[in-house]
Amino acid sequence: MIFLLEAIRLKQSEHGVPMTHFYKEFKITRQGFHQALKAMGEKEAMMERITLMVVNYRSRVDFRAGSRSLYYNLGIRELFGIGITKFEALMSDHRLSLKPLRVRIITTKSVKQSWNYPNLANGLRIDNINQFVVGDLTYIYIEGKRYFLFCLIDVYSAHIVGYSFSTRMRSIDAQQAARRWIKLRSSDALFGCIHHTDGGSQYFSGAYLAILNNLKALISCAGNCLQNGYAEQRNGLLKHHLLPTITTSTARGITIAVGHIISTYNKQRKQQALGWKSPVEFENHILELRQRPERKLFNFTKLKNGF
């Protein structure tokens, strides 16, 4: 209605009909019309600003950031004073929502050495960091060249505690991720921590197992890729959301960009599962709690064939 009245008003010199007739017909006062027109202009200005913020965030930080993630990571409530439901509706109305991404899961082939280790994740209860860490790798193509990213993730806080980025898929690269983990957390803090993977050969080389044995870590192995779902999900986030924001093509530039992405993820990217805090913010938050929330992992053994 407001759009129509504004179009009529702009053409008044042509049709010559007083606007009071139209206000009466549409049951609105002149003052009410101008107030609505002002509000509409403010909404359009707000959406122009929001659209720019969304496009910029998706190009620089998270290529496939969803509406809810954008709402909290961009501080929409603080900037514009609107609620999550209204924001999601605006995103949909202005075609800023994303279509679901279809991802094909490729199972890592487990090596024979991994068969000696049980799945300690089934039904596990954790209530702190350094209790359960998952490891996995993913790949991404940049300028036609394939790169591999090894990650170790503390499941309780979703903190990427160790990573390695390389053009090859080697045990030495997995070891680099483990060394970053130890440097961040310290050996003493990792005593008895469960280290869980899907049985990839890089994690069961003699050198990698020696690192875990020196930590007195407990080695856990998934029976299939679904039983390492948390790592798969995190790697999917990195591969489809964060790594596509890399714009450089030089080896050094890519390495620097990956380090920046991991740092931003850990320190700034807010997550729903963490109460819309980043992993580092969440870890600082639980230090102040008398009783930390418990998290229970899924028990696959209750299902037929472990699925």
C-alpha positions in Angstrom: 0.0 0.0 0.0 2.8 2.4 0.9 4.6 1.7 -2.3 1.4 2.4 -4.3 0.6 5.6 -2.5 4.2 6.9 -3.0 3.9 6.1 -6.7 0.6 8.0 -6.9 2.1 10.9 -5.0 5.1 11.1 -7.3 2.7 11.2 -10.3 0.4 13.8 -8.8 1.4 16.5 -11.2 0.1 14.3 -14.0 -3.2 13.1 -12.5 -4.0 16.3 -10.5 -6.1 14.4 -7.9 -5.5 15.6 -4.3 -3.7 13.1 -2.1 -6.3 13.4 0.6 -8.7 11.4 -1.5 -6.2 8.5 -1.7 -5.4 8.7 2.0 -9.1 8.4 2.7 -9.6 5.5 0.3 -6.7 3.6 1.9 -7.9 4.5 5.4 -4.6 6.2 6.4 -3.8 9.8 7.5 -1.3 12.0 5.8 0.9 11.9 8.9 0.5 8.1 9.1 1.6 7.8 5.4 4.7 9.8 5.9 5.6 8.0 9.0 5.2 4.7 7.2 7.2 6.0 4.3 10.0 7.1 6.6 10.0 3.6 8.3 10.2 2.0 4.9 13.2 4.1 3.9 14.9 3.3 7.2 14.2 -0.4 6.6 15.7 -0.2 3.1 18.8 1.6 4.3 19.1 -1.1 7.1 18.9 -3.9 4.5 21.4 -2.2 2.3 23.8 -2.1 5.2 23.0 -5.7 6.3 23.4 -7.0 2.7 26.8 -5.4 2.5 27.9 -6.9 5.8 26.6 -10.3 4.8 28.4 -10.3 1.5 31.6 -9.0 3.0 31.5 -11.6 5.9 30.9 -14.5 3.5 33.7 -13.4 1.2 36.2 -12.8 4.0 35.3 -15.2 6.8 32.7 -17.8 6.2 31.8 -18.6 2.6 28.5 -20.3 3.6 27.6 -18.6 6.8 23.9 -19.2 7.6 21.4 -16.7 8.9 21.7 -17.7 12.6 25.5 -17.7 12.5 25.5 -14.3 10.8 23.1 -12.9 13.3 25.4 -13.6 16.3 28.8 -13.2 14.6 27.8 -9.8 13.0 26.1 -8.5 16.2 22.9 -7.8 14.4 20.9 -7.3 17.6 23.4 -4.8 19.0 23.6 -2.9 15.7 20.0 -2.9 14.5 17.9 -3.9 17.5 16.1 -6.7 15.7 15.4 -10.3 16.9 16.7 -13.5 15.3 13.2 -14.4 13.8 12.9 -11.1 12.1 16.4 -11.3 10.8 15.9 -14.7 9.3 12.7 -13.5 7.6 14.6 -10.5 6.2 17.4 -12.8 4.9 14.8 -15.0 3.2 12.8 -12.0 1.8 16.0 -10.5 0.3 17.3 -13.9 -1.1 20.3 -13.9 1.2 19.5 -17.4 2.6 21.6 -20.3 1.3 20.4 -23.6 -0.2 21.5 -26.7 1.8 24.8 -28.1 0.7 24.9 -31.7 -0.4 28.2 -33.3 0.7 29.4 -36.7 -0.4 31.1 -38.5 2.5 34.3 -40.3 1.5 35.4 -42.9 4.0 39.1 -43.0 5.1 40.4 -46.5 4.7 41.6 -47.7 8.1 44.9 -49.5 8.4 45.4 -52.9 10.1 47.2 -51.3 13.1 44.0 -49.4 14.0 42.1 -52.6 14.5 43.8 -53.2 17.8 42.1 -50.1 19.4 38.5 -49.8 20.6 36.1 -47.0 20.0 36.2 -45.2 23.4 33.9 -42.5 22.1 30.6 -44.5 22.4 28.4 -43.0 25.1 31.4 -41.1 26.5 30.6 -38.3 29.0 33.0 -35.3 29.1 32.9 -32.2 31.2 36.1 -30.4 30.4 38.7 -29.7 27.8 41.7 -32.1 27.3 39.5 -35.1 27.8 38.5 -36.0 24.2 40.3 -34.9 21.0 39.4 -36.0 17.5 41.6 -36.0 14.5 40.9 -36.1 10.8 42.0 -34.6 7.5 40.3 -32.9 4.6 41.4 -31.5 1.3 40.7 -28.4 -0.8 41.7 -27.3 -4.3 43.2 -23.9 -4.7 44.0 -22.8 -8.3 43.8 -26.4 -9.4 46.3 -27.7 -6.8 45.2 -30.0 -4.0 46.1 -29.3 -0.3 45.5 -31.4 2.8 44.6 -30.0 6.2 45.1 -32.2 9.3 43.2 -31.0 12.3 43.0 -32.0 16.0 39.9 -30.7 17.7 39.0 -30.6 21.4 35.4 -31.8 21.3 34.3 -30.1 24.5 35.1 -26.6 23.4 35.3 -27.2 19.6 38.8 -25.6 19.7 41.2 -26.6 16.9 44.1 -27.4 19.1 46.5 -28.5 16.4 46.7 -28.4 12.6 49.0 -28.9 9.6 48.6 -27.8 6.0 50.5 -29.5 3.2 50.4 -30.6 -0.4 50.9 -34.2 0.7 49.1 -36.6 3.0 51.9 -37.9 5.2 52.4 -39.0 8.8 54.9 -36.2 9.3 52.1 -33.7 8.7 49.9 -35.4 11.2 52.8 -35.3 13.7 53.1 -31.5 13.1 49.5 -31.1 14.1 50.1 -33.2 17.3 53.1 -31.1 18.2 51.0 -27.9 17.9 48.4 -29.5 20.2 51.0 -30.4 22.8 52.6 -26.9 22.7 49.2 -25.3 23.2 47.9 -27.5 26.0 51.2 -28.9 27.6 52.0 -32.6 28.1 50.9 -32.7 31.7 47.4 -31.4 30.8 47.0 -34.2 28.2 47.7 -37.2 30.5 44.9 -39.7 29.9 43.2 -37.6 27.1 41.4 -39.8 24.6 42.8 -39.4 21.0 40.1 -40.5 18.5 40.4 -41.0 14.7 38.9 -43.1 12.0 41.9 -45.3 11.5 43.8 -43.4 8.9 47.4 -44.6 8.4 48.9 -41.2 9.3 47.7 -41.6 12.8 49.0 -45.1 13.3 52.6 -44.8 12.1 55.3 -45.7 14.7 56.3 -42.0 15.1 52.8 -40.8 15.7 51.9 -43.6 18.1 55.1 -42.8 20.0 53.9 -39.2 20.5 50.6 -40.5 21.9 52.3 -43.0 24.1 54.7 -40.4 25.5 51.6 -38.4 26.5 50.0 -41.4 28.1 47.0 -40.6 25.9 44.3 -43.2 25.3 44.0 -44.3 21.7 40.5 -44.7 20.2 39.5 -45.7 16.7 36.1 -45.4 15.0 34.6 -48.4 13.3 33.5 -46.2 10.3 33.5 -42.6 9.2 30.1 -41.9 10.9 31.7 -42.8 14.3 34.1 -40.0 13.7 31.3 -37.6 12.8 32.4 -34.7 14.9 35.7 -34.4 13.1 33.9 -34.9 9.7 31.5 -32.1 10.6 34.3 -29.7 11.6 36.3 -30.5 8.5 33.2 -29.9 6.4 32.9 -26.5 8.0 36.5 -25.7 7.2 36.3 -27.1 3.7 33.0 -25.6 2.6 32.7 -22.4 4.8 36.1 -21.1 5.7 38.9 -22.3 3.4 37.0 -21.0 0.2 37.6 -17.5 1.4 41.3 -17.8 0.5 42.1 -15.5 -2.4 45.9 -15.9 -2.7 47.6 -18.6 -4.9 51.2 -18.6 -3.6 52.2 -21.3 -1.2 53.4 -18.9 1.4 50.2 -16.8 1.1 48.0 -19.8 1.4 49.8 -21.0 4.5 49.5 -17.6 6.1 45.8 -17.5 5.2 45.1 -20.9 6.7 46.8 -19.9 10.0 44.6 -16.7 10.0 41.4 -18.8 9.3 42.2 -21.2 12.2 42.9 -18.3 14.5 39.7 -16.5 13.6 37.7 -19.7 14.0 39.2 -20.3 17.5 39.1 -16.8 18.8 36.2 -15.0 17.1 33.7 -17.3 15.3 30.7 -17.8 17.6 29.0 -21.2 17.6 25.5 -22.1 18.7 26.6 -25.3 20.6 28.9 -23.0 22.7 26.1 -20.6 23.7 27.1 -18.3 20.8 30.7 -18.0 22.0 33.9 -18.7 20.2 35.9 -21.8 21.4 38.4 -19.5 23.2 35.6 -17.5 24.8 33.9 -20.7 25.8 37.0 -22.0 27.5 37.5 -18.8 29.4 33.8 -18.8 30.4 33.9 -22.3 31.9 36.9 -21.3 34.1 34.4 -19.2 36.1 31.8 -22.0 36.5 31.5 -24.0 39.7 30.1 -26.9 37.7 30.8 -27.3 34.0 28.0 -28.6 31.7 28.4 -32.3 30.8 28.3 -33.5 27.3 27.4 -37.0 26.4 28.6 -38.4 23.1 26.4 -40.7 20.9 26.6 -44.4 21.6 26.8 -46.2 18.2 27.0 -49.6 19.7 23.3 -49.5 20.5 22.5 -49.5 16.8 22.7 -52.4 14.4 26.1 -52.8 12.8 27.3 -49.7 14.6 25.3 -47.3 12.4 
